[in-house]
Amino acid sequence: MEPVEFVPDGSQRIILLMRIPDEATEYVRSVFARANAAATNTLTRHPNTWEEHLDQTFIGSITQEAGPVLVDGNTLVTIETHFLGSRRFFGHWEVADIGLVVAFRTHGLLTRSKVALLQSKRLYPNEVTHIDEMGPGHFTEGFVRLVPEQAAYATMVSSRQFSFTWQSRYRALQRGSEQEAIIRHFRDANPVPVHYLLYNPVALPLDAQVPALPGPRPQRNKLGARVVPGGSVELALSRLGKNQSPSARRIARTIGGRKFDNLGLRVEDYVADRLLGCSDGHLYDGGPPDDPALYNVFYERSHPITASIGITIDTMAE
């Protein structure tokens, strides 16, 4: 990748005086592609998987790649994860589930840093018509919920068919919700972009059977986890009535089409091409304590996140 130009607000231009080797970009892409496949196959196999579990699967896959990797003899790529746990159940809605922090270094010296935020939402099968995610009760019940009452257990293991189509909805996304208002307020007050990480099955349409059969081979990830700009999601929500949720088709049409590539960027392409390529993200000097927008996200309890992923590109070539 050639030296890149970053335009934070359309008026000032900052040049990153370093060349990011293609090997570094493709290594990062491959790490996030495996994480995408892990989360996507989990949702495909278990269509009622909670959003928090998909986040944990995504982060867990990236954690396997933690540590510095020498990709071309002259460039170190270090990917680190920090799982904070979801604090939103203690009285706050989160602005984002995953924070992406990128540091550019030359011979170990920090030259630029940038950050982007991802709010996770999963596509619900058509048969589930209500929001079904973890809540405070799951924490207060503790381990007892692993041995449910007979009636609950019978429902959980009953034979059922689930279907994902373009009419399926991201039900935890609702117009007029408290979380929507908090994210909009944060966006208006801060330069840090908040995008949506939409978890989808491997393809649309798709049918899933519960209970699942043992030992399936991972399926080809044609659709999977996609990153959609926050503005596109807000536009899709604005065309709905209060408490309504957008379908996959509505999000695609808002972006500009119906095909897979119009339901946002694959998460690995967003990170490799736009975040590393400096087409997206909030550029800052120093660390989060020196940047008010980042301090609010990473240090204040008013805007908690679930996990952060750090990517460091250290170029040692002369």
Backbone torsions as a table, in degrees:
resi	resn	phi	psi	omega
1	MET	NA	131.7	-177.9
2	GLU	-73.7	164.5	175.6
3	PRO	-52.4	135.9	-169.7
4	VAL	-111.9	155.6	179.8
5	GLU	-113.3	132.4	-177.6
6	PHE	-116.3	129.7	-178.9
7	VAL	-115.4	95.0	-174.9
8	PRO	-63.3	-43.6	-173.9
9	ASP	-133.9	12.0	178.6
10	GLY	86.6	-6.5	-177.5
11	SER	-114.8	-39.5	179.9
12	GLN	-108.3	145.4	-177.5
13	ARG	-120.2	129.1	-179.5
14	ILE	-118.8	125.5	-179.7
15	ILE	-97.1	126.7	172.2
16	LEU	-83.9	108.9	-173.3
17	LEU	-82.1	62.1	175.6
18	MET	-157.5	152.1	176.4
19	ARG	-103.5	124.8	177.6
20	ILE	-87.9	113.0	-178.3
21	PRO	-59.2	144.4	178.3
22	ASP	-57.9	-33.9	179.9
23	GLU	-61.8	-36.5	178.8
24	ALA	-68.9	-44.7	179.2
25	THR	-60.1	-45.2	-176.6
26	GLU	-71.3	-29.8	175.7
27	TYR	-65.8	-46.4	178.4
28	VAL	-61.2	-41.4	179.4
29	ARG	-59.8	-42.9	-177.4
30	SER	-66.3	-37.3	179.1
31	VAL	-63.7	-46.5	-179.0
32	PHE	-73.3	-27.3	175.9
33	ALA	-66.4	-39.5	177.7
34	ARG	-67.2	-38.1	177.4
35	ALA	-65.6	-40.0	176.3
36	ASN	-58.5	-48.8	-178.9
37	ALA	-62.4	-38.7	-179.1
38	ALA	-63.6	-48.5	179.9
39	ALA	-67.6	-41.0	-177.7
40	THR	-64.7	-44.5	179.2
41	ASN	-67.6	-28.9	175.3
42	THR	-64.9	-46.8	178.6
43	LEU	-66.2	-36.9	-179.6
44	THR	-65.3	-41.7	-177.8
45	ARG	-78.6	-35.1	-178.6
46	HIS	-125.6	87.4	-171.3
47	PRO	-64.7	-13.1	177.9
48	ASN	-101.5	14.8	179.4
49	THR	-60.0	132.7	179.6
50	TRP	-70.1	153.4	179.0
51	GLU	-56.3	-40.9	-179.0
52	GLU	-61.4	-36.4	178.8
53	HIS	-68.6	-35.6	177.5
54	LEU	-66.9	-40.4	175.2
55	ASP	-59.8	-44.5	-179.3
56	GLN	-64.1	-39.4	177.6
57	THR	-64.3	-43.5	179.8
58	PHE	-61.7	-50.3	-179.4
59	ILE	-65.5	-39.6	-178.7
60	GLY	-62.2	-37.7	177.9
61	SER	-64.6	-42.5	179.7
62	ILE	-67.9	-33.7	178.9
63	THR	-59.0	-31.2	178.7
64	GLN	-63.4	-20.0	-179.5
65	GLU	-99.8	6.7	-174.6
66	ALA	-60.6	144.5	178.4
67	GLY	112.2	160.5	-178.1
68	PRO	-71.8	140.3	177.4
69	VAL	-129.2	128.7	177.6
70	LEU	-88.9	109.1	-168.6
71	VAL	-92.6	-28.0	-177.3
72	ASP	-140.7	16.4	-178.4
73	GLY	90.4	-18.4	-177.7
74	ASN	-131.0	-2.9	-174.6
75	THR	-130.9	126.3	174.7
76	LEU	-98.8	129.7	173.8
77	VAL	-115.2	121.2	179.6
78	THR	-118.2	122.8	177.2
79	ILE	-115.8	126.1	-179.3
80	GLU	-129.0	151.0	176.4
81	THR	-125.4	149.2	176.2
82	HIS	-137.3	107.3	-178.9
83	PHE	-90.5	117.4	-176.0
84	LEU	-91.6	-23.0	-172.6
85	GLY	84.4	151.0	-176.3
86	SER	-81.2	113.5	-179.8
87	ARG	-95.5	1.8	-173.3
88	ARG	-65.7	-22.2	-177.5
89	PHE	-74.7	-4.5	177.5
90	PHE	-100.3	32.6	170.0
91	GLY	109.3	3.9	-176.5
92	HIS	-136.9	143.2	168.0
93	TRP	-85.4	141.7	-179.4
94	GLU	-85.4	148.2	173.6
95	VAL	-74.6	-37.2	-180.0
96	ALA	-150.2	155.3	176.0
97	ASP	-88.6	-36.6	-175.0
98	ILE	-129.8	127.1	173.6
99	GLY	-101.5	131.2	178.1
100	LEU	-107.5	118.5	-178.8
101	VAL	-117.5	124.0	-178.8
102	VAL	-116.8	131.5	177.0
103	ALA	-119.9	129.0	176.5
104	PHE	-104.1	125.2	-179.5
105	ARG	-127.2	152.3	172.4
106	THR	-128.1	118.0	-174.8
107	HIS	52.8	38.5	176.9
108	GLY	85.8	-12.9	-177.8
109	LEU	-88.5	129.3	-178.9
110	LEU	-69.8	126.3	178.8
111	THR	-107.6	-41.4	179.2
112	ARG	-151.6	153.1	173.8
113	SER	-136.3	154.2	178.9
114	LYS	-152.2	162.7	-175.7
115	VAL	-146.4	149.1	171.2
116	ALA	-140.7	156.9	-176.7
117	LEU	-122.5	139.7	-179.4
118	LEU	-121.5	125.6	173.8
119	GLN	-100.0	119.8	-173.7
120	SER	-87.0	138.8	171.0
121	LYS	-146.2	144.2	-179.5
122	ARG	-109.3	151.9	174.1
123	LEU	-78.6	131.4	-180.0
124	TYR	-93.1	142.8	172.0
125	PRO	-65.7	155.9	-175.4
126	ASN	-59.7	-28.6	-174.6
127	GLU	-76.1	-14.5	178.8
128	VAL	-101.1	111.0	-171.8
129	THR	-106.3	7.5	178.5
130	HIS	-130.9	162.8	178.1
131	ILE	-72.4	125.7	-178.3
132	ASP	-130.8	89.3	178.1
133	GLU	-133.7	172.7	177.4
134	MET	-64.4	142.3	178.1
135	GLY	-134.2	-178.5	-178.5
136	PRO	-55.2	-34.0	-178.8
137	GLY	-61.1	-30.8	179.7
138	HIS	-67.6	-23.8	178.6
139	PHE	-87.5	-38.1	-178.8
140	THR	-73.8	-28.8	178.8
141	GLU	-72.2	-31.5	179.9
142	GLY	68.7	-147.9	-173.9
143	PHE	-69.8	-13.3	-177.2
144	VAL	-61.4	-27.2	-179.5
145	ARG	-69.0	-12.3	176.4
146	LEU	-76.3	-13.5	175.7
147	VAL	-124.8	78.3	-173.3
148	PRO	-69.7	164.0	174.7
149	GLU	-62.6	160.7	-173.4
150	GLN	-56.7	-45.7	-178.0
151	ALA	-63.9	-42.8	179.3
152	ALA	-65.7	-39.8	178.8
153	TYR	-64.1	-43.3	-179.5
154	ALA	-60.3	-39.6	177.4
155	THR	-67.0	-40.9	-176.2
156	MET	-63.4	-35.9	-174.5
157	VAL	-103.0	3.5	-180.0
158	SER	-66.7	148.8	-178.6
159	SER	-71.9	123.3	-178.1
160	ARG	-142.8	152.8	176.2
161	GLN	-112.0	131.9	177.8
162	PHE	-120.7	150.4	-178.7
163	SER	-135.2	137.6	171.8
164	PHE	-110.3	129.5	176.6
165	THR	-136.4	179.3	175.8
166	TRP	-67.7	-14.2	176.3
167	GLN	-88.3	-8.5	177.4
168	SER	-61.7	152.0	-171.6
169	ARG	-119.0	152.2	170.2
170	TYR	-87.5	83.3	-165.0
171	ARG	-68.2	-24.9	178.3
172	ALA	-77.9	-5.0	171.2
173	LEU	-94.9	116.9	-178.0
174	GLN	-135.9	136.8	176.1
175	ARG	-68.1	135.3	178.3
176	GLY	83.5	7.1	-179.8
177	SER	-75.6	160.8	177.7
178	GLU	-62.5	-39.2	-179.0
179	GLN	-65.4	-41.0	177.6
180	GLU	-57.8	-42.9	-179.8
181	ALA	-65.5	-40.9	-179.4
182	ILE	-65.6	-42.8	179.6
183	ILE	-65.3	-41.1	178.7
184	ARG	-63.4	-42.0	178.8
185	HIS	-62.8	-42.8	179.6
186	PHE	-63.4	-43.5	-179.3
187	ARG	-62.3	-40.0	-179.1
188	ASP	-69.9	-26.5	-174.9
189	ALA	-99.1	-11.2	-173.7
190	ASN	-134.9	151.4	179.4
191	PRO	-84.2	-4.3	-177.1
192	VAL	-76.5	121.8	-179.5
193	PRO	-71.5	140.4	173.9
194	VAL	-115.4	113.9	177.2
195	HIS	-107.8	173.0	178.8
196	TYR	-110.9	130.9	173.1
197	LEU	-98.7	104.1	-175.9
198	LEU	-96.2	115.9	177.4
199	TYR	-83.5	125.2	179.5
200	ASN	-127.9	163.1	173.0
201	PRO	-71.4	-178.6	-176.0
202	VAL	-66.5	-23.3	-178.1
203	ALA	-161.5	162.4	171.5
204	LEU	-128.5	133.7	-4.3
205	PRO	-76.3	163.9	-179.4
206	LEU	-155.3	138.9	175.7
207	ASP	-110.0	143.7	179.2
208	ALA	-133.3	140.4	-179.1
209	GLN	-109.4	135.9	174.5
210	VAL	-122.6	129.5	-0.1
211	PRO	-67.8	150.5	178.7
212	ALA	-80.2	157.8	175.5
213	LEU	-82.0	151.3	-177.2
214	PRO	-73.0	150.5	168.3
215	GLY	61.6	42.1	178.4
216	PRO	-74.2	150.7	175.2
217	ARG	-79.0	141.6	178.0
218	PRO	-55.4	138.8	-179.2
219	GLN	-89.8	156.6	177.6
220	ARG	-62.7	130.5	-174.1
221	ASN	-89.5	86.7	-178.6
222	LYS	-79.9	-31.6	-177.4
223	LEU	-113.8	-80.6	171.8
224	GLY	71.2	-163.2	-176.0
225	ALA	-72.7	127.7	-176.6
226	ARG	-125.3	147.8	176.4
227	VAL	-104.3	124.6	-178.6
228	VAL	-120.5	131.5	178.3
229	PRO	-56.1	142.4	-179.9
230	GLY	-57.3	-35.3	179.5
231	GLY	-63.4	-36.3	178.6
232	SER	-67.3	-39.7	178.1
233	VAL	-67.2	-42.0	178.5
234	GLU	-62.0	-37.9	178.2
235	LEU	-65.0	-42.4	178.1
236	ALA	-62.9	-40.7	179.5
237	LEU	-67.0	-34.6	-176.3
238	SER	-65.6	-18.4	-179.0
239	ARG	-94.1	7.6	-179.5
240	LEU	-111.7	164.4	173.3
241	GLY	-80.3	167.2	-178.9
242	LYS	-56.9	137.0	178.4
243	ASN	70.1	6.0	175.8
244	GLN	-86.3	155.6	-176.8
245	SER	-118.7	144.8	-178.7
246	PRO	-78.5	146.1	174.5
247	SER	-87.6	167.1	175.3
248	ALA	-59.8	-39.9	179.2
249	ARG	-62.9	-41.9	-179.0
250	ARG	-65.2	-41.4	177.3
251	ILE	-61.9	-44.5	-179.4
252	ALA	-61.9	-43.3	179.9
253	ARG	-66.3	-34.7	177.7
254	THR	-63.9	-40.3	178.9
255	ILE	-71.4	-36.6	177.1
256	GLY	136.8	23.0	177.6
257	GLY	175.8	-176.0	-177.5
258	ARG	-116.5	-16.0	-175.1
259	LYS	-74.7	168.9	-177.3
260	PHE	-55.0	-42.8	-175.7
261	ASP	-71.4	-5.8	177.4
262	ASN	-101.0	4.8	175.8
263	LEU	-99.9	43.1	179.6
264	GLY	89.9	173.6	177.7
265	LEU	-84.0	141.7	169.9
266	ARG	-55.4	141.5	-173.0
267	VAL	-59.0	-36.3	179.9
268	GLU	-67.2	-32.6	178.3
269	ASP	-76.2	-34.1	175.7
270	TYR	-61.0	-47.6	-177.5
271	VAL	-67.1	-47.0	-174.3
272	ALA	-73.1	-42.2	-172.3
273	ASP	-93.5	-37.8	-175.0
274	ARG	-98.1	-43.4	-177.6
275	LEU	-76.0	-51.1	176.1
276	LEU	-68.4	-33.5	-179.1
277	GLY	-78.7	-1.5	174.2
278	CYS	67.4	25.0	170.4
279	SER	-86.0	-8.8	-176.6
280	ASP	-150.4	161.6	177.7
281	GLY	107.0	162.5	178.8
282	HIS	-100.4	116.5	-178.7
283	LEU	-84.8	135.5	-179.4
284	TYR	-148.5	159.3	174.1
285	ASP	-106.3	150.1	-179.4
286	GLY	77.5	-152.1	-178.4
287	GLY	-114.9	177.0	179.5
288	PRO	-52.1	-36.1	179.7
289	PRO	-61.6	-23.6	-178.2
290	ASP	-89.7	-5.5	-177.5
291	ASP	-120.4	113.6	-175.8
292	PRO	-56.1	-39.7	-178.8
293	ALA	-64.0	-42.4	-179.6
294	LEU	-73.7	-34.6	178.8
295	TYR	-60.6	-40.3	179.9
296	ASN	-60.3	-36.5	-176.2
297	VAL	-81.4	-48.9	-169.5
298	PHE	-90.6	-15.5	-176.4
299	TYR	-121.5	-31.4	-177.2
300	GLU	-82.9	145.1	177.4
301	ARG	-78.1	-10.4	-177.1
302	SER	-74.6	-20.1	-179.1
303	HIS	-136.2	65.3	-175.0
304	PRO	-73.1	158.5	172.6
305	ILE	-127.0	163.9	-177.5
306	THR	-84.0	-42.6	-175.0
307	ALA	-154.3	157.4	174.5
308	SER	-127.8	147.0	178.6
309	ILE	-123.0	124.0	178.9
310	GLY	-106.0	133.8	177.4
311	ILE	-124.3	121.9	177.8
312	THR	-116.5	126.8	174.9
313	ILE	-109.7	112.3	-177.0
314	ASP	-116.5	106.5	-178.9
315	THR	-93.0	123.4	-176.1
316	MET	-110.1	3.8	-179.9
317	ALA	-73.4	151.0	179.0
318	GLU	-75.3	NA	NA
